[in-house]
Amino acid sequence: MRMNKLRADVQALLFLLPFLVIYGLYTIWPMIKGVEMTFYKWTLIRKMKYIGWDNYTKMFHDQEVWAAIWHSTIFVLITTPTMIVLAIVLALIANRKSRLQKFYRSVFFLPSVLSVAVASYLGLFIFQPYMGFVNSLLHLIGLLPSGTELFWLTELNLSWVALSVITLWWTVGFNFILYLSAMQDIPDEIYEAARLDGASDRHVFWKITLPYLNPITKTITMLQIIASFKVFLQIYIITGGGPLDKTRPIIQLIYTTGFRKNDLGYAATMSYVVFVILLVLSAIQYWMNNRKGAQA
């Protein structure tokens, strides 16, 4: 019996070996080299000299780093709750039986097939002053007086609004599909029983639908926090991190430090600090989920 189990384990290991070799070569080894880079003065061309913990000391006293981390945090705080609410609302609309059901599902999901570059350049066009779609629409419906323009991409508060709207429009499709799938897994008998008891739509949503969506909401929340904290390209294209670097996220600072300032060692140090932050957030989320599950 023991020999059969050992033989099965060896066979399983042989099947996994090609993946483990590739994963170790292209994921684990680069991570190890990345940690090594943080202890050196390292340029795009070569490793210069060993500097120990200097990069870490410099980073913890660098106000630009903490400002960039705060900008990424602002983006997370804006987009994560908004994304969850928006995805649930769209899923509720698309889950209702109607002749437009397939149309809703297609339209809500369609933006997510675009690349980040395409979505960003669309956003750049839509939020332009004078000729942009948003300002033109506001002029048309009378919310913006003639001769007045909103500079969405150069005013700080408006920049966050524009960046968040474009990101939500582009990425909501994936979360919308997850919520729609979860809603379709809720047994119809529960809804029918609630209707027979006289429950209103509001009570059905708060007492049945939302509790059933709780597990997927936890997953989406964690995924959205990580994705939002890693935001880079849409901000880089739409505002360039402006005005005055007030929307520059930490990933853009890492890119600029490594490839514009030719300091890969310092950029790697910031990268691993971001990795630790996301790891801690994931661990907290995992612990909270397990704790609530144990209490239930």
Residue pairs with C-beta under 8 A, 6 or more apart in sequence:
34 268
34 271
34 272
35 268
35 272
37 47
37 264
37 265
37 268
38 55
38 56
38 265
38 268
38 269
38 272
39 50
39 51
39 52
39 53
39 55
39 265
40 47
40 48
40 49
40 50
40 51
40 265
41 47
41 48
41 49
41 51
41 263
41 265
42 48
42 263
42 264
42 265
42 268
43 262
43 263
43 264
44 258
44 259
44 262
44 264
51 265
55 265
55 266
55 268
55 269
56 269
58 266
58 269
59 65
59 266
59 269
59 270
59 273
64 245
64 253
65 250
65 253
65 270
65 273
67 245
67 248
68 248
68 249
68 250
68 252
68 253
69 250
69 274
69 277
71 246
71 247
71 248
71 249
71 250
72 228
72 229
72 231
72 249
72 250
72 251
73 229
74 160
75 160
75 163
75 164
75 228
75 229
75 231
75 235
75 249
76 225
76 228
76 229
78 160
78 164
79 164
79 167
79 168
79 224
79 228
80 221
80 224
80 225
80 228
82 164
82 168
83 168
83 171
83 172
83 175
83 220
83 224
84 175
84 217
84 220
84 221
84 224
86 168
86 172
87 172
87 175
87 176
87 178
87 179
87 220
88 179
88 213
90 104
90 108
90 172
90 176
90 179
91 176
91 179
91 180
91 182
91 183
92 183
92 205
92 209
93 104
93 108
94 101
94 104
94 105
94 108
94 176
94 180
95 180
95 183
95 184
98 104
105 180
108 172
108 173
108 176
109 173
109 176
109 177
110 173
111 119
111 169
111 170
111 172
111 173
112 170
112 171
112 172
112 173
112 174
113 173
114 122
114 170
116 170
116 233
116 234
117 233
117 237
119 166
119 169
119 170
119 234
120 166
120 233
120 234
120 237
120 238
121 237
122 166
123 162
123 163
123 165
123 166
123 234
123 238
124 153
124 237
124 238
125 132
125 133
126 132
126 133
126 134
126 166
127 133
127 134
127 135
127 152
127 153
127 162
127 166
127 238
128 135
128 152
128 153
129 135
129 149
129 150
129 151
129 152
130 149
132 152
134 150
134 152
135 144
135 149
135 150
135 152
138 144
138 150
139 146
144 150
150 158
151 158
152 158
152 159
152 161
152 162
153 159
153 162
153 238
153 239
153 242
154 239
154 242
154 243
155 243
156 243
156 246
156 247
159 239
159 242
159 243
159 246
159 247
160 247
162 238
162 239
163 234
163 235
163 238
163 239
163 247
166 234
166 238
167 228
167 231
167 234
170 234
171 227
175 220
175 224
178 216
178 219
178 220
179 213
179 216
179 220
182 212
182 213
182 215
182 216
183 209
183 212
183 213
185 212
186 208
186 209
186 212
190 208
191 204
191 208
194 203
194 204
194 207
194 208
195 204
199 207
218 285
218 289
221 285
222 281
222 282
222 285
225 281
225 285
226 278
226 281
226 282
229 250
229 274
229 277
229 278
229 281
230 251
230 274
230 278
231 249
231 251
232 249
232 251
232 252
232 255
235 241
235 247
235 248
235 249
235 252
236 252
236 255
239 247
241 247
241 248
241 249
241 252
242 248
250 270
250 274
251 274
253 270
254 267
254 270
254 271
254 274
255 267
257 263
257 266
257 267
257 270
258 264
258 266
258 267
258 268
259 267
